[in-house]
Amino acid sequence: MIRKSTTSFAAELLLACVLLLSSPIAMAQRHGGGGMGGGIPGASNRPTGVNQKDDLKDFHRALAVQATSQQIAEFQTLLKETDAAKTKLASLVQPLGNTANASRPGVSAAEVDQSVELARTHSQKFVDGLSAVQKSGLKDTLKKLGKADSDLEAEAKKLSETLQPGNPAGTAPDTRGDSLTKSLADFSDQQLALGREMGMTLAQGTDVTFNLPEVKSTVSLGDQTLALPVSGDLSQIATQGAQRTFRLQIAVDLSELQRNTADLLRSQINQGRACGERLVLREASIAPATPATLVTLRLHYERWSCIQALGQGGQELAEGEGSVQVKLSPAVDKANSLKLTAEFAHIDASGAMEQSLRSGDLGDDLRDRLSQSMLAVMQAGVNFEKVLPAAVRNLAVVQSAKFENSGIGRMAVVFDGQMQISDAQANAMATQLNQALFAQGTASQEPDPTKGR
């Protein structure tokens, strides 16, 4: 009896450990939801509350319905087709309420009908390609998608018949496409619900937060090129009617700049004039001093004189070694333009070198070169052509900028701002973010042609 009791207790303990590990994973796959079930500590060894078998069942179901890389690519295609149908339908419906343009819509009813049919075809093809296990696990979701598909087919047929020449319209021109628009929106929502059930994290227009996928923004510093990772997020902070206000935060990862500061700044700082003053960069480092940043430079200094009238070559008048710390402070002006002021935080030099850095043109020129170089780096964060979806990139307003420590040995420049967008723009942004996410995912799954050679 003792052996049997010990074995039973060990089995239950193992099961509890599995549940503790599996429940967060299951919730992550399903993007939140209920809490974890479990027993109440007490006299009994058996947990009470939610049945542990149900937790394991949900976990295994999430794994079973998980999308494959091929299904992710196919899902991307069907979302594009549905989005194209939405765009064409909007072009057809919008002019209908304007009698001056009613005879010349942006697209024809036949084009809309063809686009809707193509979206339905790709969706059905995707569903048909699911495995038996996936179809079983997604039964309820597929049922809702099937109903939305049937409703969409019926509404598309009604609108097509209504817009036939010579057919008397039974509804006002500006409301003919309302039913089809709603059906197409529901069809799209059910597609997105299917994607989420299959573990594909998708944005929706109704979300209050949006993650901006990481992109690489290229910056040229002299003869060097730097690809900086840029990412960000949007968080809703207010609503008024159909207008929504989002806080925008964008971060530019400057780790690569930190690792190669001297190489990247050398061509900007070195001055090789035959006559006059010269600076040569020996070493360089950069570190955050939030909200500013400190650039530390170790420099070699020379001053040369050229007496060309007497036919003589250059003559070195002075040289020295020294270091400086330059504080770069970012700001955004009222015109929404980035500014970067540079000032010496510390100068460790002597003689002619110290005098030229503190009060001469050499110091002014050095600060200007540094601020211009770092300003070019900062522009990577406000290159909205790359960073933001097309639907909202012209609506962003940057309000502040700062340098900060983003981890061990890592620095970033962070921009804060706002944007006001409509519900329609939020829907378009969500679609474009999903497309970018899928494009990023499929690209990362492509084999590297340089491997295996």
N, C-alpha and C positions, 0 to 999 in steps of 0.2 A: 504493500500500500504506500509506503514511503517513497519507493522508486517511482511509482505512477504519479504521485502528487508532485514530486520534483520535476518530472518531465513535463507535466501539464503547465506548471508555473513558468518553466523556461520557455515553452512554446508561446504562452501568452505574453511574456516579456519581449520576445523577439517580434511578435506581431505588433506590439505597441511601438517598438522602435521603428518598424517599417512605416507605421502610420504617421509618426512624427516627421519622418523624412518625406513621405509621399504627399501629405496634405498640402504643404506650401506649393509643391510642384504642380499639383492638380489645380490649385487656385490660380497660379501664374498662367497656366495654359488657358484657363477660362476667364482670365482677367478679373479676378476678385469674386465677390459674391458672399456666401455665408462663411461663418467661422468654422474652425475645426471642432469636430465632436470629440468627446473624451470623457473619461470617468472622473468622478469626484474622489479625491484622496480620502481614504477612510478605512473602515474595517475590512471591506471586501476587496479581494484581489481582482474581481471582475469589474471592468469599467461599465458605467451606466450612461444613459443619454443616447446619442446618435449611434446607430449600429456601425461598428467598424467595418463590416463587410460592405456597407454602402459606400464608405469612403474609398476603399480599395477598388470598388466597382467603378466609381467616377474617375479614379486615377487611371485605371486600365482603359476605360473608354476614351479618355483624352489622348492617350498614347495611340489607341487603335485608329482614331479618326484624323490623326496628324497628317497634314499635307506633305506630299513629297516635293522635291525640287521641281519636277516636271509639272506637277499640279499647280505650284506657285506661278510658274511661267504662264500656264494656260489661264489661270485665274486673272492674271494681269491683263491678258488679251480680252477676256469677257468684260472686265471693268471698263476698259477703253471703249469697247463697242457700246456699252450702255451709256457712257458719258457722251459719246458722239450722238447717240439718239436723243439725249436730253438737249444737246445744243441745237440740233436740227429742229426739234419740236418747238423750242423757244423761238427760233427764227420764223417758224411758220405761224405760231399763235400770236406773237406780239403785234404784227401788223393787222390782224383781223379786226381789232377794235377801232382801227383808223380807216374810215371809208375811203380816204384818198389813196391808201396803199393796199386796200383789200384785194385789188385785181393784180397786184404785183408783189406777192409775198417773197420773203428772202429765199425760201426753198419751196418746192412743190409738195403736195400731199403724198405723191407717189414716192418721193425721196424719203420723207419721214416714215412712211409705211415700210419701205425697204430697210431703213436703218433700224427700226424697232424689231423687224423680223430677224435681222442679222444678230441683234443683241440676244433675242430669245433663242436663236439657233445655237450660238456659242454657249449660252448658259445651259441648254439642254445637253449639248455635247459634253460639257464638263461634268454634269451630273451622271450621264451615262457611263463616263469613264471612271467613276468611283468604284472602289473595290466593294465586294459584298459586305465586308466587315464595316467599312465606312458608311455604306448606305444604311446598314442596320443601326449603327450608333447615331447617325444623323437623321433618323426617320422623321422626327417631329419637325426639325428645321427644313428638311426637304419637302415636307407636306405644305408648309407655309409658303415656300418658294414656288411650289407647283400651283397653288391657288393664286398667288400674285401673277404668275405667268398667264394663267387662264383669264384673269381679269384684264391684264394688259392686252391680250389678243382681242378680247371683246371690245374694249374701248378704242383700240386702233382701228378696228373695222367700222365702228360707229362714226368716228371722225372722218374716215375716208369716204363713207357714204354721204355724210353731211356736206362735204366739200365738193361733191361731184357737180359739174356744171348743169344747171337747170333743175337741180334738186332743191326744193324749198327748204330753207333752214328752219329747224324746229326750235332752235335756241338762238339767243343773241350772239352776234359775231364775236364779241370779246369774251364769251364764256364757252365757246365750242370746245376749246382744247383743255379746259380745266380738268375734266374727268380723266382724260388721257395723261395729263401732266401728273395728277395725283397717283394714277396707277403706275406710271413709270417710276415715280419716286419711291413708291412702296416696293416695286420690283427690285430697285437698286438697294433699298434698305435690307431686303431679304437676302440679296446676294452678299452684302457686307456681313450680315448675321452668320451666314454659312461660312464665310472666310474666318470669322472670329472663332467659331466652333472648331474649325480645323487648325487652330493655333496660329493663324496669320493675323498679327496685330494691325488693325486697320483704323484709320481715323474716320470720324463722322462729323458732319457739319454741326451737330448739336453738342459736340464735346466742349468742355470748358478749358481744356489744356491741349496743346498740340506740341509734339516734339519735331524739331526741324532736323532732318537727316544730315549727318556730317558731310561736308563737301570740302574739296581742296581748292583754295584760292591762291593763285600764283602771283608772286611779287618779285620784281627785279631790283636788285641792289647793285648798281654798277655792272660788273660782268658776271655777277652771281644771280641765280634764280632760286627762289625759295617757295615751296608748296606748303602752305599753312592750313592745317585742319580747322574748319569753322563749323560750329554747331550752335544750337539755340533752342528756345522754347517760347511758347505763347501761353499766357494765363489770363483767363477772363476776369476782369475786375469790376465791370459795371455793364448794365443793359438799360436801354431806353427805347421802347418800342421794338422795331426791327433792327436797331443799331446796337452793336455790341463793342465794348471797349476792351482791348487786350493789352496786357503788359508784355513787352517784347524784351527778351534778353538774349544777346548773342555773345559768344565767347570765341576768341581766336587763340588757339594753342601755340605758344611761343617756345616750346621745348626745343625745336630745331634751331631757332635763333640763339637760344642759350648755349647749345652745344657747339655752335660754330660762329660765335660772336665776332671773333677776331678776323676770320676769313671773310665774313660777310661785310664787315665794316672797313676792312683794310683799303679797298679801292676808293672808298668814300673819304677817308681821312688822309691817306698818304698824299703828300704834296711834293712833287719832284722837280720844282722849278730850279733852273740852273743858277739864277740869281735871287737873292732875297732869303726868306725864311722857309725852312723845310720841316715837315713833321713826318715821322715814320712810326707806324703803329707796331709795337712789340707784342703786347698782350691786351686782351679785352674781356670783360665779363659784364653781365647784366643781371639785375635782381630787382624784385618788386619792393617798393616802399610806398605801399597803397595810400592814396590813389595814384601816386607817381611811380617812376622807376628810376633806378640809379645805374648809370653806365660808368664803369671804371675802366680807365685806359692807362696803360703804361706806354710812354712815348719817348722817342729819341728826337732831339731838336738840333737843327743846324742853321747858322746864318752865314750866307755867302755874299761876297761882293765881287762884281765884275767890272774891271776897268777896261772897257773895250776900246776906248779912244787911244790908249797906249799899246794896244795889241796884246795885252796880257790876258791870261786865262783867269778863271774864277779863283778867289781867295777866301778861305774859310776864316770868318771873324770870330765865331763862337759856336759852341756845341754843348749839349747837356742831356741828362737823363732826368725824367720826372714822371709824375702820374697825376691824373685829375679824376675827379668824380663829377659827373654831370647829372643833374636832376632834371628829368623830363616830366612835365605835368600836363596831362591831357585836359581838354575842355571842349564843350560844344557851344557855339555862339547862337544868337537869336535867329540867324539864317540857316540853322541846322548844319553848319559846317564844322568839321573837326579842326581843332587848333592844338598845338603842342609847344609849350614854352620851355626853353632850356636855360639853365643857370648853373654856374659852378657851385657845387656843394663843398668841394675841397680841392686845393691845388698844392701839390708837393713838388716844388721845383725851386730853382734859385737863379739868380743872375738875369741875363737877357731873356731866358726862357720864361721865367716867372713874370717878368715885366710885360712881355708880349702877350702872354695868356691872360693876365689880369686886365690890362688896359689897352692892348693893341688890337690891330685887325686880326691877328692870328687867333686870338681867343674868340672873337666874334664869328670868324669863319668856321672854327671848329664846332661851336654850338649850332650854327646854322646847318652845317652838314649832318650833324647827328639828328637834329630835329626833323630835317627833311627825310632822312633815311627811315626813322621810326614812324613818321607820319605815313610814309608809303606802306609800311607794315600794317599800321592801324587801318588803312583803307580796305584791307582784306575783309574786315568785319562788316563794313557797310557797302560792300559790293553786292547789292541786293539782287542783281541779275543772276548771281550764283546761289546766294544764301536763301532767298525767299521764293515761294511759289509765285508764278506769274499773276495769279488772281489778286494778290495783295501786295506785291513788291512796291507799288507806287504809293502805298498808303502808310508806310512805316515812317515814323518820326523818331529820330535818336535824340535823347535828352541829356545823357551823361555818358562819360567814359572813364574807366579806371584800369590800372594795372593791379593784378593781385596774384597771390600764391595759390595755385590750383592743385597742389599736392607736393610730395617730396621731390625737390629739385625741379619743379615745373612752374612756369609762369604763364599767365594769360592776360590778354586785354579784354575787358568785358564792357559791353555797351548795354545801356538800359534805355528803353523808349516805350512808345505806345503806338497803337493803331486802332482805328475805328472801322469796322467792317459790317456789312449787312449779312443777313442770313444766307442770301444767295451767294455772296462772296465766300462765306464760311464753307458752304457746300462745295464750291469750286475748289477752294484751297484744300479741303479734305481729299478730294479726288486726286488732285495733283500730288499731294504728299504720299498717297497710297501708290501712285504710279512711280514716284521717285524711289519709294521703299522697295517695290518689287524689282525695279531696274537695278537698284543697288544689290539686292539679294541675288538675282540671276547672274549679274556680272561677277560676283564673288564666287559663284559656283562653277564658272567656266574654268577649264583646266589651264594651267600656266604653260604656254608653249615652250618656255625656256627649260622646263623641268624634264628630266629623263633624257637629255641630250648627251 
